[in-house]
């Protein structure tokens, strides 16, 4: 099983204004029923906090 990605929208880097949002896609593969978690790790160099998101 496979897929072809024909168009890529990149988020890039930078800061968001207060109240702003950004959306995007995360592509991966896992067995059915697997509990997945996305971990956002802030800027490594300034010690930003980590935030976990449970994926459904």
GIWOPE-V765121 format. One record per backbone hydrogen bond with DSSP energy under -0.5 kcal/mol. CO is the residue of the C=O (numbers start at 1). NH is the residue of the N-H. If there is no record, write none. Layout:
co: [CO:CO]
nh: [NH:NH]
This chain:
co: [4:7:8:17:31:34:36:37:38:38:39:40:40:43:43:43:44:49:51:53:55]
nh: [6:9:10:20:34:36:55:39:40:53:41:42:51:46:47:48:47:42:40:38:36]
